[in-house]
Amino acid sequence: MPQLDTSTWFTTIMTMLLTLYLIMQLKLLNMNHYQPPLTKNPNLQARNIRWQPKWTKTCLPHSQSQQF
C-alpha cells in the first residue's frame, strides 16, 4: 500500500492562506466604511439667510381663556 506524500502540503496550505488574506484585503479595500461627519465651525460658515441676523419681535394674538 503506497504512503501518502505530504511533502507539498505546507507549501499548498501557506499559499492558500496568503491568497485568502489578499482576497480579504482587496474586498475590505473596496468597502465604504462609515466616516463621522466633519465638525463645522459656525463662524466659518457663509451666512445664506434672507434676513438680518438680529432679534425680531414676534407679535402673537392675546391668548384667550378657554372654557369648556
DRENDO-1510 file (C-alpha; in Angstrom, 1 decimal, always signed):
<recs>
REC; n; res; u; v; w
REC; 1; MET; +0.0; +0.0; +0.0 .
REC; 2; PRO; +1.6; +3.3; -1.0 .
REC; 3; GLN; +2.1; +6.0; +1.5 .
REC; 4; LEU; +0.6; +9.5; +1.2 .
REC; 5; ASP; +3.1; +12.1; +0.1 .
REC; 6; THR; +2.7; +15.1; +2.4 .
REC; 7; SER; +5.8; +17.0; +1.3 .
REC; 8; THR; +3.9; +19.6; -0.6 .
REC; 9; TRP; +1.2; +20.2; +1.9 .
REC; 10; PHE; +3.0; +23.0; +3.8 .
REC; 11; THR; +3.5; +25.0; +0.5 .
REC; 12; THR; -0.1; +24.4; -0.6 .
REC; 13; ILE; -1.6; +25.5; +2.8 .
REC; 14; MET; +0.6; +28.6; +3.1 .
REC; 15; THR; -0.2; +29.6; -0.5 .
REC; 16; MET; -3.9; +29.2; +0.2 .
REC; 17; LEU; -3.7; +31.3; +3.4 .
REC; 18; LEU; -1.8; +34.0; +1.6 .
REC; 19; THR; -4.3; +34.0; -1.2 .
REC; 20; LEU; -7.2; +34.2; +1.2 .
REC; 21; TYR; -5.6; +37.1; +3.1 .
REC; 22; LEU; -5.0; +39.0; -0.2 .
REC; 23; ILE; -8.6; +38.5; -1.3 .
REC; 24; MET; -10.0; +39.7; +2.0 .
REC; 25; GLN; -7.7; +42.8; +1.9 .
REC; 26; LEU; -9.0; +43.6; -1.6 .
REC; 27; LYS; -12.6; +43.2; -0.5 .
REC; 28; LEU; -12.1; +45.4; +2.5 .
REC; 29; LEU; -10.3; +48.0; +0.4 .
REC; 30; ASN; -13.4; +48.4; -1.8 .
REC; 31; MET; -15.9; +48.7; +1.0 .
REC; 32; ASN; -17.3; +52.0; +2.0 .
REC; 33; HIS; -16.7; +52.4; +5.7 .
REC; 34; TYR; -18.6; +54.8; +7.9 .
REC; 35; GLN; -16.9; +58.2; +8.4 .
REC; 36; PRO; -18.2; +60.5; +11.0 .
REC; 37; PRO; -19.3; +63.9; +9.7 .
REC; 38; LEU; -16.8; +66.7; +9.8 .
REC; 39; THR; -17.4; +69.2; +12.6 .
REC; 40; LYS; -18.2; +72.6; +11.1 .
REC; 41; ASN; -17.2; +75.8; +12.7 .
REC; 42; PRO; -20.2; +78.1; +12.8 .
REC; 43; ASN; -18.0; +81.2; +12.5 .
REC; 44; LEU; -16.6; +79.9; +9.2 .
REC; 45; GLN; -20.0; +79.1; +7.6 .
REC; 46; ALA; -21.3; +81.6; +5.0 .
REC; 47; ARG; -24.5; +83.1; +6.1 .
REC; 48; ASN; -27.1; +82.3; +3.5 .
REC; 49; ILE; -30.2; +83.9; +5.0 .
REC; 50; ARG; -32.5; +86.5; +3.6 .
REC; 51; TRP; -33.0; +88.4; +6.8 .
REC; 52; GLN; -30.7; +90.3; +9.1 .
REC; 53; PRO; -29.2; +88.3; +11.9 .
REC; 54; LYS; -30.8; +90.2; +14.7 .
REC; 55; TRP; -33.6; +89.7; +17.2 .
REC; 56; THR; -37.0; +90.3; +15.9 .
REC; 57; LYS; -40.2; +90.8; +17.8 .
REC; 58; THR; -43.0; +88.3; +17.1 .
REC; 59; CYS; -46.5; +89.6; +17.6 .
REC; 60; LEU; -48.9; +87.0; +18.7 .
REC; 61; PRO; -52.6; +87.4; +19.5 .
REC; 62; HIS; -53.5; +87.5; +23.1 .
REC; 63; SER; -54.4; +84.2; +24.5 .
REC; 64; GLN; -58.0; +83.8; +25.5 .
REC; 65; SER; -59.1; +81.7; +28.3 .
REC; 66; GLN; -60.7; +78.6; +27.0 .
REC; 67; GLN; -63.8; +77.5; +28.8 .
REC; 68; PHE; -65.2; +74.0; +28.4 .
</recs>
